[in-house]
């Protein structure tokens, strides 16, 4: 219940323009590893691998660490919820020359989403269908909040999916409001 209330408060802050960003230098490798360690208990005893694919070298990112981490948590949590066996992989892609992070992909081998439902899943309180909420639980707010956080940071959250094969949610970081801007002066 508390999680639902916090999610609703976050959405209302975003919609009213009262949500602020706290921009700092963030190591995406560290953020991804911490997130996967935090969620490892959800796959214990299941036939699911939780994996990270990170480049050898990667620049830090100027962003709101807490909001970006919440988006990754939401995406990995959804992927785990809809994957009975197989794997969930978080991949960070970087520009080959600058090593600046360009996108984060969360890919699963789960149930997948019908093409006609792909955009509606980002609406508040929406799920793939009514049986989804009964079988898998959840409020239907995680993806709405994730997309709102991405919009706030100047990122784009997209999805591609194939029923029976799985889904990939992508956070497109390039050209984000936070990605190319140095953190504010602390003086």
C-alpha positions in Angstrom: 0.0 0.0 0.0 2.8 2.4 0.9 4.5 1.6 -2.5 1.3 2.5 -4.3 0.9 5.8 -2.4 4.6 6.7 -3.1 4.1 5.9 -6.8 1.0 8.1 -7.0 2.8 10.9 -5.2 5.7 10.7 -7.7 3.3 10.8 -10.7 1.5 13.8 -9.3 4.8 15.6 -8.6 5.9 15.0 -12.2 2.6 16.0 -13.7 2.5 19.3 -11.6 6.2 20.1 -12.5 7.3 19.9 -8.9 9.7 17.0 -9.3 13.3 18.1 -9.3 16.5 16.5 -10.6 19.5 16.0 -8.5 22.3 15.8 -11.1 25.6 14.1 -10.1 28.3 12.1 -11.8 27.2 8.5 -12.0 29.0 5.3 -12.8 26.5 3.3 -14.9 28.5 0.1 -14.3 28.3 0.5 -10.6 24.6 1.4 -10.8 23.8 -1.7 -12.9 25.8 -4.0 -10.6 24.2 -2.6 -7.5 20.7 -2.9 -9.0 21.2 -6.5 -10.0 22.7 -7.4 -6.6 19.7 -5.8 -5.0 17.3 -7.9 -7.2 19.2 -11.2 -7.1 16.9 -12.5 -4.3 14.0 -12.4 -6.7 15.5 -15.1 -8.9 16.8 -17.4 -6.1 15.6 -20.9 -6.8 14.2 -20.1 -10.2 15.5 -21.0 -13.7 16.3 -17.3 -14.5 19.8 -15.8 -15.0 20.2 -12.1 -14.1 23.0 -10.8 -16.3 24.9 -7.5 -17.0 26.7 -6.8 -20.3 28.9 -3.7 -19.8 31.6 -2.3 -22.0 35.2 -2.5 -20.8 35.5 1.3 -20.7 32.7 3.8 -20.1 32.5 7.4 -19.2 30.5 8.5 -16.1 27.1 10.0 -16.8 25.7 13.3 -15.5 22.3 12.3 -14.4 19.9 11.9 -11.5 21.2 8.6 -10.0 18.2 7.9 -7.8 15.7 8.4 -10.6 17.7 6.5 -13.2 18.2 3.6 -10.7 14.5 3.5 -10.0 13.8 3.2 -13.8 16.3 0.3 -14.1 14.8 -1.4 -11.0 11.3 -1.0 -12.5 12.3 -2.4 -15.8 14.3 -5.4 -14.3 11.4 -6.0 -11.9 8.9 -6.2 -14.7 11.3 -8.4 -16.8 11.6 -10.8 -13.9 7.9 -10.9 -13.2 7.1 -11.9 -16.8 10.0 -14.4 -17.3 9.4 -17.9 -15.9 12.7 -19.3 -17.2 15.6 -17.9 -19.3 17.4 -14.7 -18.6 17.1 -11.0 -17.9 20.0 -9.0 -19.2 20.9 -5.3 -18.6 23.2 -4.0 -21.4 24.9 -0.6 -21.5 25.9 0.6 -25.0 28.4 3.4 -25.4 29.7 5.6 -28.3 32.8 3.8 -29.6 34.9 6.9 -29.7 33.9 9.0 -26.7 32.8 6.0 -24.5 29.9 8.1 -23.4 26.8 5.9 -22.5 24.1 6.0 -25.2 21.5 3.5 -24.0 20.6 1.0 -21.4 18.6 -2.1 -22.6 16.8 -4.5 -20.3 16.0 -7.6 -22.3 14.1 -10.7 -21.1 13.1 -14.1 -22.5 9.6 -13.8 -21.0 6.1 -13.8 -22.3 6.4 -10.8 -24.6 3.7 -8.1 -25.3 1.3 -8.0 -28.2 2.2 -5.2 -30.7 -1.2 -3.4 -30.2 -0.5 -3.1 -26.5 3.1 -1.8 -26.6 2.3 1.9 -26.1 -0.6 1.5 -23.7 1.6 -0.3 -21.1 3.2 3.1 -20.3 -0.2 4.6 -19.2 -0.9 4.7 -15.5 -2.7 1.7 -14.1 -2.5 -0.2 -17.4 -1.3 -3.8 -17.8 -1.1 -6.0 -20.8 -4.6 -7.4 -20.0 -6.8 -7.9 -17.0 -5.5 -11.4 -16.3 -2.0 -10.0 -16.1 -2.8 -8.1 -12.9 -4.3 -11.2 -11.4 -1.5 -13.6 -12.4 1.6 -11.3 -11.9 0.4 -8.6 -9.5 1.5 -5.0 -9.6 -0.2 -1.7 -9.8 0.4 -0.7 -13.4 2.4 2.4 -12.3 6.0 1.2 -12.7 6.2 1.8 -16.4 4.3 5.1 -16.3 6.7 6.4 -13.6 9.7 5.1 -15.5 8.7 6.9 -18.7 7.9 10.0 -16.8 11.3 9.9 -15.1 13.0 9.4 -18.4 11.1 12.3 -20.0 12.1 14.5 -17.0 15.7 13.6 -17.5 15.5 14.1 -21.3 15.8 10.4 -22.1 13.5 8.3 -24.2 12.0 5.0 -23.0 11.0 2.6 -25.7 10.0 -1.0 -26.0 10.1 -3.8 -28.6 8.6 -7.2 -28.1 7.6 -10.5 -29.6 4.9 -12.6 -28.0 6.5 -15.9 -26.7 10.0 -14.6 -27.2 10.5 -11.7 -24.8 10.8 -7.9 -24.7 13.5 -5.2 -24.7 13.0 -1.9 -22.9 15.5 0.7 -23.9 16.5 3.9 -22.1 17.9 6.1 -24.9 20.4 8.4 -23.1 21.9 10.3 -26.0 20.8 13.9 -26.2 19.3 13.8 -22.7 19.0 16.9 -20.6 21.2 15.4 -18.0 23.6 13.3 -20.0 25.7 16.1 -21.5 25.4 18.7 -18.8 28.0 19.0 -16.1 26.7 18.9 -12.5 25.7 22.3 -11.0 28.4 24.1 -9.1 28.2 23.4 -5.4 29.4 26.9 -4.5 
